[in-house]
Amino acid sequence: MRPRLQLVTAAVLFSTGGAAIKWTTLTAWQVAGIRSLIAAIALLVFLPDARRHWSRRNWLVGIVYAVTLVLFVTANKLTTSANAIYLQTTAPLYILLAAPWLLHEHIRRADVPFMLAIAAGIAAFFVGTDAPVASAPNPPVGNMAASASGVTYALTVMGLRAVARADPRATMNTIVAGNLMAAAVCLPAGWPIAGAVPSDWLVLTWLGVFQIGLAYLCLSKGVSHVTALEASLLLLAEPVLNPVWAWLAHGERPGPWALAGGGLILAATAVRAARAPSRP
């Protein structure tokens, strides 16, 4: 049970990101920069292996991961947490589309219904526009940022796979590199950090130490002891719980089209995971 609990813990910690980001009074640049700086330090403390085995691949893939981090924070500042996480969860679609060129893996006939379902889910977010609210002031732009984060997250996953093939010990180095680069870009853009209140620093500490640092520690400990199928299904707790925390913390209610699109994306992802080969 321990590896399963570690994966569920990772998913729960990841899922708090949207609600926590909305709790801060700082800009997206400031939140992304400070969050990533704290996360990089936490990861280096929690994961001693992340201090060794560095290579150029870590920094190259880290660039894409850094963009993903910034886009995700930006999306959560502008649209609902549900929209931000559901649209980022579309990454498997882009992985399938890019796999023939980047991974030399061909699309199977069984993947086509999954791809169509994900595409329909994405379209649902842009059919009906959510009304702006205090916690989601610009849903259309936020949805675009979230959609872009799905693409960059897909590239990150493929990059991490390439890093793991070269040296399995160096995967977490890439996460550290991405956070360091996000901090290096965002902190100057968000400087000076004025008007921050104590609650902002508490939230940023949570985001860096727990929502990223401890979550990746749990993920790294648990993922190697269960099958790929079980891991992917347990981690679906993140997109399920993310809107729940936003609703409890901010009273945020996704629109009917967003709920329909998110439900379709989650269902398609779960079905595809269940049909995938169950390798550890």
DOZA-74250 format. One record per atom (N, C-alpha, C): x, y negated, z; residue in one letter. Coordinates in steps of 0.05 Angstrom, whole numbers, padded with zeros to 5 digits, always signed. Example, Ala and Ser with C-alpha at 12.3 -4.5 7.8 and 13.67 -1.06 7.14 Angstrom:
2
+00264+00114+00156a +00246+00090+00156a +00264+00066+00156a +00257+00045+00142s +00273+00021+00143s +00258-00001+00157s 
END
This chain:
280
+00016+00024+00000m +00000+00000+00000m +00017-00025+00000m +00042-00024+00010r +00057-00048+00013r +00062-00063-00013r +00071-00050-00034p +00075-00064-00060p +00049-00077-00070p +00026-00063-00066r +00001-00074-00075r -00007-00099-00059r -00002-00098-00033l -00007-00122-00016l +00011-00145-00024l +00036-00139-00031q +00055-00160-00040q +00045-00173-00066q +00034-00157-00084l +00024-00169-00109l -00001-00185-00105l -00019-00175-00088v -00043-00190-00081v -00036-00216-00067v -00016-00215-00049t -00007-00239-00035t +00004-00259-00055t +00020-00250-00074a +00031-00267-00095a +00008-00281-00111a -00012-00265-00118a -00034-00276-00134a -00050-00297-00118a -00054-00292-00092v -00069-00310-00075v -00053-00336-00072v -00027-00334-00068l -00010-00358-00065l -00010-00374-00091l -00006-00360-00114f -00007-00374-00140f -00034-00388-00143f -00056-00376-00134s -00082-00387-00139s -00088-00413-00125s -00072-00420-00105t -00076-00444-00089t -00066-00469-00104t -00051-00465-00126g -00038-00488-00139g -00057-00510-00148g -00079-00503-00161g -00097-00523-00172g -00109-00541-00150g -00120-00529-00129a -00132-00544-00108a -00112-00561-00094a -00087-00550-00089a -00067-00566-00075a -00057-00589-00092a -00053-00585-00118i -00044-00607-00135i -00064-00630-00134i -00090-00624-00134k -00111-00644-00133k -00112-00659-00107k -00100-00647-00086w -00101-00660-00059w -00081-00683-00057w -00061-00684-00075t -00041-00704-00072t -00050-00731-00085t -00039-00753-00075t -00046-00779-00086t -00024-00787-00107t -00004-00771-00111l +00018-00777-00129l +00011-00771-00158l +00027-00781-00176t +00023-00776-00205t +00032-00748-00212t +00024-00740-00236a +00032-00713-00246a +00062-00710-00247a +00076-00732-00257w +00106-00731-00258w +00117-00727-00230w +00107-00741-00211q +00118-00739-00184q +00113-00712-00171q +00088-00702-00174v +00081-00676-00163v +00098-00654-00176v +00100-00654-00203a +00115-00634-00217a +00144-00634-00209a +00156-00659-00206g +00184-00661-00200g +00191-00652-00172g +00176-00661-00152i +00182-00654-00124i +00175-00625-00119i +00152-00616-00129r +00144-00588-00127r +00166-00569-00137r +00177-00575-00161s +00197-00558-00173s +00223-00559-00158s +00231-00583-00148l +00256-00585-00133l +00254-00568-00108l +00232-00570-00093i +00229-00554-00069i +00228-00524-00076i +00214-00518-00098a +00212-00489-00106a +00239-00478-00113a +00256-00493-00127a +00282-00483-00134a +00299-00477-00110a +00298-00495-00090i +00313-00491-00065i +00302-00466-00050i +00275-00464-00049a +00263-00441-00035a +00271-00415-00048a +00270-00414-00075l +00277-00389-00089l +00306-00381-00084l +00324-00401-00084l +00352-00395-00079l +00356-00384-00051l +00339-00393-00032v +00341-00383-00004v +00329-00356-00002v +00305-00352-00014f +00290-00327-00011f +00303-00304-00027f +00315-00311-00050l +00325-00290-00069l +00355-00293-00073l +00372-00281-00057p +00401-00284-00060p +00411-00276-00088p +00398-00257-00101d +00406-00249-00128d +00404-00272-00148d +00386-00291-00142a +00382-00314-00160a +00405-00333-00160a +00424-00329-00142r +00448-00346-00142r +00470-00335-00159r +00466-00310-00170r +00487-00297-00186r +00475-00289-00213r +00493-00279-00230h +00485-00267-00256h +00473-00288-00275h +00483-00312-00275w +00473-00333-00292w +00484-00330-00320w +00467-00338-00340s +00476-00338-00368s +00462-00360-00383s +00470-00364-00407r +00457-00385-00424r +00428-00379-00428r +00420-00353-00429r +00392-00346-00433r +00374-00358-00412r +00384-00358-00387n +00368-00369-00365n +00360-00398-00371n +00378-00414-00381w +00373-00442-00385w +00355-00446-00410w +00359-00429-00431l +00343-00432-00455l +00314-00425-00449l +00309-00403-00436v +00282-00396-00429v +00271-00415-00407v +00289-00424-00390g +00281-00443-00369g +00269-00469-00380g +00278-00477-00404i +00267-00501-00416i +00237-00498-00421i +00230-00475-00432v +00202-00470-00438v +00185-00468-00413v +00197-00455-00393y +00183-00452-00367y +00180-00479-00354y +00200-00497-00356a +00198-00524-00345a +00174-00539-00358a +00172-00536-00384v +00149-00549-00398v +00123-00538-00388v +00122-00512-00383t +00097-00500-00373t +00090-00511-00345t +00110-00514-00328l +00105-00525-00301l +00093-00553-00303l +00104-00570-00320v +00095-00598-00323v +00067-00598-00335v +00062-00582-00355l +00036-00582-00368l +00014-00572-00348l +00021-00552-00332f +00001-00542-00313f -00007-00562-00292f +00013-00577-00282v +00007-00598-00263v -00009-00620-00276v -00002-00628-00300t -00017-00649-00315t -00046-00640-00319t -00049-00615-00328a -00076-00605-00333a -00093-00606-00307a -00082-00598-00285n -00097-00598-00260n -00103-00626-00250n -00087-00646-00258k -00093-00674-00250k -00116-00685-00267k -00121-00674-00291l -00140-00686-00309l -00166-00670-00313l -00164-00644-00311t -00188-00627-00315t -00193-00610-00291t -00213-00593-00292t -00219-00576-00269t -00198-00554-00266t -00195-00544-00241s -00176-00522-00236s -00184-00498-00253s -00209-00493-00255a -00219-00470-00271a -00209-00472-00300a -00213-00495-00312n -00205-00499-00340n -00175-00495-00342n -00160-00507-00324a -00130-00506-00325a -00120-00477-00324a -00131-00461-00305i -00121-00434-00302i -00131-00415-00324i -00157-00419-00331y -00168-00401-00352y -00154-00405-00379y -00148-00430-00386l -00135-00435-00411l -00106-00427-00411l -00093-00428-00388q -00066-00417-00386q -00066-00386-00388q -00088-00374-00379t -00090-00345-00379t -00093-00334-00407t -00096-00351-00427t -00098-00342-00455t -00071-00335-00467t -00050-00337-00451a -00022-00331-00460a -00020-00304-00475a -00034-00283-00467p -00031-00257-00482p -00038-00260-00511p -00058-00277-00518l -00065-00281-00546l -00041-00291-00562l -00027-00311-00551y -00004-00322-00566y +00019-00303-00566y +00022-00286-00546i +00042-00266-00546i +00038-00246-00569i +00013-00238-00572l +00006-00220-00594l +00012-00233-00621l +00004-00258-00624l +00008-00272-00649l +00038-00275-00656l +00054-00280-00635a +00083-00285-00640a +00100-00260-00639a +00089-00238-00628a +00104-00213-00625a +00117-00203-00651a +00102-00203-00674p +00115-00192-00698p +00141-00207-00706p +00143-00233-00699w +00167-00248-00707w +00188-00249-00685w +00179-00252-00660l +00198-00256-00639l +00206-00229-00625l +00188-00210-00624l +00194-00185-00610l +00194-00161-00629l +00188-00166-00655h +00187-00144-00675h +00167-00122-00666h +00145-00131-00655e +00124-00113-00646e +00099-00120-00662e +00088-00101-00677h +00065-00106-00694h +00039-00106-00679h +00020-00122-00689i -00007-00123-00677i -00021-00097-00685i -00033-00084-00665r -00048-00060-00669r -00077-00066-00675r -00090-00048-00689r -00119-00053-00695r -00135-00056-00669r -00128-00042-00648a -00142-00044-00623a -00139-00071-00610a -00119-00087-00618d -00115-00113-00606d -00133-00134-00618d -00144-00129-00642v -00159-00149-00656v -00184-00158-00640v -00201-00140-00629p -00224-00149-00613p -00215-00166-00589p -00193-00159-00577f -00183-00175-00554f -00176-00203-00564f -00162-00205-00586m -00154-00231-00597m -00179-00248-00603m -00199-00236-00615l -00223-00251-00622l -00238-00260-00597l -00238-00243-00576a -00252-00250-00551a -00238-00274-00538a -00211-00273-00538i -00196-00295-00526i -00201-00321-00542i -00200-00319-00568a -00205-00342-00585a -00232-00354-00580a -00253-00337-00577a -00280-00347-00571a -00280-00360-00543a -00266-00349-00524g -00265-00360-00498g -00252-00388-00498g -00231-00392-00514i -00218-00418-00516i -00237-00438-00529i -00251-00429-00550a -00270-00447-00563a -00292-00457-00545a -00300-00440-00526a -00322-00448-00508a -00315-00472-00491a -00289-00476-00485f -00281-00499-00469f -00284-00525-00484f -00284-00524-00510f -00286-00548-00526f -00313-00552-00539f -00332-00534-00533v -00359-00537-00544v -00374-00557-00527v -00374-00553-00501g -00387-00572-00482g -00366-00586-00466g -00366-00612-00465t -00347-00627-00450t -00357-00632-00422t -00341-00625-00402d -00348-00630-00374d -00348-00661-00369d -00367-00669-00352a -00367-00698-00344a -00344-00704-00326a -00331-00727-00329p -00309-00734-00311p -00319-00737-00282p -00302-00727-00264v -00307-00729-00235v -00281-00738-00222v -00282-00743-00196a -00259-00754-00182a -00235-00735-00184a -00240-00709-00182s -00218-00689-00183s -00211-00681-00211s -00227-00689-00231a -00221-00682-00259a -00229-00706-00276a -00213-00727-00277p -00221-00753-00289p -00221-00753-00320p -00207-00734-00332n -00205-00734-00362n -00204-00705-00372n -00227-00691-00371p -00227-00663-00379p -00217-00657-00408p -00224-00673-00428p -00214-00666-00455p -00184-00666-00457p -00171-00686-00447v -00141-00687-00448v -00130-00665-00430v -00142-00661-00407g -00133-00639-00389g -00135-00612-00402g -00157-00607-00416n -00160-00582-00430n -00139-00578-00451n -00132-00599-00465m -00110-00597-00485m -00084-00590-00472m -00078-00603-00449a -00053-00596-00435a -00053-00567-00425a -00076-00558-00415a -00079-00531-00406a -00075-00511-00429a -00087-00517-00452s -00084-00500-00476s -00054-00498-00484s -00041-00521-00483a -00012-00521-00490a +00004-00505-00470a -00005-00506-00444s +00010-00490-00424s +00006-00460-00429s -00016-00452-00441g -00020-00424-00449g +00001-00415-00469g +00006-00433-00489v +00026-00427-00509v +00054-00426-00497v +00061-00446-00481t +00088-00446-00470t +00092-00423-00449t +00070-00416-00435y +00072-00394-00416y +00077-00368-00431y +00064-00365-00454a +00068-00341-00471a +00098-00340-00480a +00109-00362-00488l +00137-00363-00496l +00155-00357-00472l +00147-00366-00448t +00162-00360-00424t +00162-00330-00418t +00139-00318-00420v +00138-00289-00415v +00155-00273-00434v +00154-00281-00460m +00171-00267-00479m +00201-00272-00474m +00207-00297-00466g +00235-00303-00459g +00244-00287-00435g +00227-00285-00414l +00234-00270-00391l +00239-00240-00398l +00223-00231-00417r +00227-00203-00425r +00254-00199-00438r +00262-00219-00455a +00288-00218-00467a +00311-00219-00447a +00307-00236-00427v +00327-00239-00405v +00330-00212-00390v +00307-00200-00384a +00307-00175-00369a +00320-00152-00384a +00316-00152-00411r +00329-00132-00427r +00359-00134-00426r +00369-00159-00426a +00398-00164-00425a +00409-00158-00397a +00395-00167-00376d +00404-00163-00349d +00380-00165-00330d +00369-00143-00321p +00345-00144-00304p +00349-00160-00279p +00374-00164-00270r +00379-00179-00245r +00376-00209-00249r +00374-00218-00274a +00375-00247-00279a +00348-00259-00284a +00326-00244-00280t +00300-00255-00286t +00293-00279-00269t +00297-00276-00243m +00290-00298-00225m +00308-00323-00229m +00332-00318-00240n +00349-00342-00246n +00335-00360-00266n +00320-00349-00284t +00306-00365-00304t +00284-00382-00291t +00270-00370-00271i +00250-00386-00256i +00263-00409-00241i +00286-00404-00229v +00301-00425-00215v +00310-00446-00236v +00320-00438-00258a +00329-00457-00279a +00307-00474-00288a +00283-00462-00293g +00260-00478-00302g +00252-00499-00282g +00252-00491-00257n +00244-00511-00236n +00265-00533-00233n +00290-00526-00236l +00311-00547-00234l +00308-00567-00257l +00303-00556-00281m +00301-00574-00304m +00275-00591-00303m +00253-00579-00293a +00229-00595-00289a +00234-00618-00269a +00248-00612-00248a +00254-00632-00228a +00272-00654-00240a +00292-00646-00256a +00311-00665-00268a +00297-00684-00287a +00276-00675-00301v +00262-00692-00320v +00240-00708-00306v +00226-00696-00288c +00202-00709-00277c +00209-00730-00255c +00229-00724-00239l +00235-00742-00217l +00243-00770-00227l +00261-00772-00246p +00267-00799-00257p +00242-00813-00269p +00225-00797-00283a +00202-00808-00296a +00181-00818-00275a +00181-00805-00252g +00162-00812-00231g +00173-00831-00210g +00198-00839-00213w +00210-00856-00193w +00202-00885-00196w +00199-00901-00175p +00201-00894-00147p +00176-00880-00137p +00180-00863-00117i +00158-00849-00105i +00147-00866-00082i +00128-00883-00088a +00117-00902-00069a +00089-00895-00063a +00080-00901-00039g +00052-00896-00031g +00046-00868-00022g +00066-00851-00020a +00061-00823-00011a +00054-00824+00019a +00034-00808+00026v +00026-00806+00054v +00035-00779+00065v +00036-00775+00092p +00046-00750+00103p +00032-00725+00091p +00006-00727+00086s -00008-00704+00074s +00003-00696+00047s +00012-00716+00031d +00025-00710+00005d +00049-00693+00009d +00066-00699+00028w +00091-00684+00032w +00084-00656+00042w +00064-00653+00059l +00056-00627+00068l +00046-00610+00045l +00030-00622+00027v +00020-00607+00004v +00043-00599-00015v +00061-00618-00020l +00084-00612-00037l +00102-00590-00026l +00105-00590+00001t +00120-00569+00013t +00107-00542+00010t +00080-00542+00013w +00065-00517+00008w +00069-00507-00020w +00066-00526-00040l +00069-00519-00068l +00096-00507-00074l +00117-00520-00064g +00144-00510-00070g +00152-00485-00055g +00147-00485-00029v +00157-00463-00012v +00139-00438-00015v +00113-00442-00014f +00095-00419-00013f +00082-00413-00041f +00070-00433-00054q +00056-00428-00078q +00074-00419-00101q +00100-00427-00100i +00119-00417-00120i +00140-00399-00107i +00154-00409-00086g +00176-00394-00075g +00168-00367-00063g +00151-00367-00043l +00143-00342-00030l +00127-00325-00049l +00111-00337-00067a +00096-00321-00086a +00114-00305-00104a +00135-00317-00115y +00154-00303-00132y +00170-00282-00116y +00175-00287-00090l +00188-00267-00074l +00171-00242-00072l +00145-00246-00066c +00126-00224-00064c +00124-00210-00091c +00122-00225-00112l +00120-00213-00139l +00144-00196-00146l +00168-00206-00140s +00193-00192-00147s +00195-00166-00130s +00185-00166-00105k +00186-00143-00088k +00166-00122-00096k +00142-00130-00104g +00121-00111-00109g +00119-00100-00137g +00127-00116-00157v +00122-00109-00185v +00137-00084-00194v +00160-00078-00182s +00175-00055-00191s +00166-00029-00179s +00146-00030-00161h +00138-00005-00148h +00109+00004-00156h +00097-00010-00174v +00071-00002-00184v +00072-00001-00215v +00052+00010-00227t +00051+00011-00256t +00045-00017-00267t +00052-00021-00292a +00046-00046-00306a +00017-00052-00306a +00000-00031-00310l -00029-00034-00310l -00039-00044-00283l -00030-00032-00261e -00040-00040-00235e -00030-00068-00228e -00006-00074-00235a +00005-00101-00229a -00011-00122-00244a -00017-00118-00270s -00031-00138-00285s -00060-00142-00275s -00073-00120-00266l -00100-00122-00255l -00100-00136-00228l -00081-00130-00211l -00080-00142-00184l -00074-00172-00187l -00058-00180-00206l -00051-00208-00210l -00074-00224-00222l -00094-00211-00232l -00118-00225-00242l -00133-00239-00219l -00125-00232-00194a -00137-00246-00172a -00131-00276-00173a -00109-00284-00185e -00102-00312-00187e -00124-00329-00202e -00130-00322-00227p -00150-00338-00241p -00178-00335-00229p -00183-00314-00215v -00209-00311-00202v -00212-00329-00178v -00191-00330-00162l -00192-00346-00137l -00186-00376-00141l -00171-00383-00162n -00164-00411-00166n -00188-00430-00165n -00209-00424-00181p -00232-00443-00180p -00247-00442-00154p -00245-00420-00139v -00258-00418-00113v -00246-00438-00093v -00219-00439-00093w -00206-00458-00074w -00213-00487-00082w -00214-00492-00108a -00220-00520-00117a -00249-00527-00110a -00267-00508-00111w -00295-00513-00103w -00297-00518-00073w -00283-00501-00057l -00284-00505-00028l -00270-00531-00019l -00248-00538-00032a -00233-00562-00024a -00243-00588-00035a -00253-00587-00060h -00261-00612-00074h -00290-00612-00084h -00304-00590-00080g -00331-00589-00090g -00332-00588-00121g -00311-00578-00133e -00308-00578-00162e -00324-00555-00174e -00342-00562-00193r -00359-00541-00205r -00354-00541-00235r -00342-00520-00246p -00338-00519-00275p -00365-00518-00290p -00366-00529-00314g -00390-00529-00330g -00397-00501-00340g -00421-00497-00350p -00430-00471-00359p -00413-00460-00382p -00405-00477-00401w -00388-00468-00423w -00360-00459-00413w -00349-00474-00394a -00323-00467-00382a -00325-00440-00368a -00347-00436-00353l -00350-00411-00338l -00353-00388-00358l -00368-00392-00379a -00372-00371-00399a -00346-00365-00413a -00331-00386-00421g -00305-00381-00434g -00285-00368-00415g -00284-00377-00390g -00266-00364-00371g -00273-00335-00365g -00299-00330-00362g -00308-00303-00358g -00300-00284-00381g -00303-00294-00405l -00296-00279-00429l -00266-00273-00430l -00250-00293-00424i -00221-00290-00424i -00212-00270-00403i -00223-00272-00378l -00216-00253-00357l -00225-00225-00364l -00249-00222-00374a -00259-00195-00381a -00242-00183-00403a -00236-00198-00424a -00219-00188-00446a -00192-00180-00436a -00180-00196-00418t -00153-00190-00408t -00154-00165-00391t -00174-00162-00374a -00176-00139-00357a -00180-00113-00373a -00197-00115-00394v -00202-00091-00411v -00176-00083-00425v -00162-00103-00436r -00138-00097-00450r -00117-00085-00432r -00115-00096-00407a -00096-00085-00388a -00103-00057-00381a -00129-00051-00378a -00137-00024-00371a -00131-00004-00393a -00129-00013-00418r -00124+00005-00441r -00094+00006-00448r -00078-00011-00435a -00050-00011-00441a -00036+00013-00428a -00013+00022-00439p +00002+00043-00427p +00010+00036-00398p +00005+00054-00379s +00010+00048-00351s +00039+00055-00343s +00058+00040-00353r +00086+00044-00346r +00093+00027-00322r +00111+00036-00304p +00121+00019-00282p +00138-00003-00293p 
END
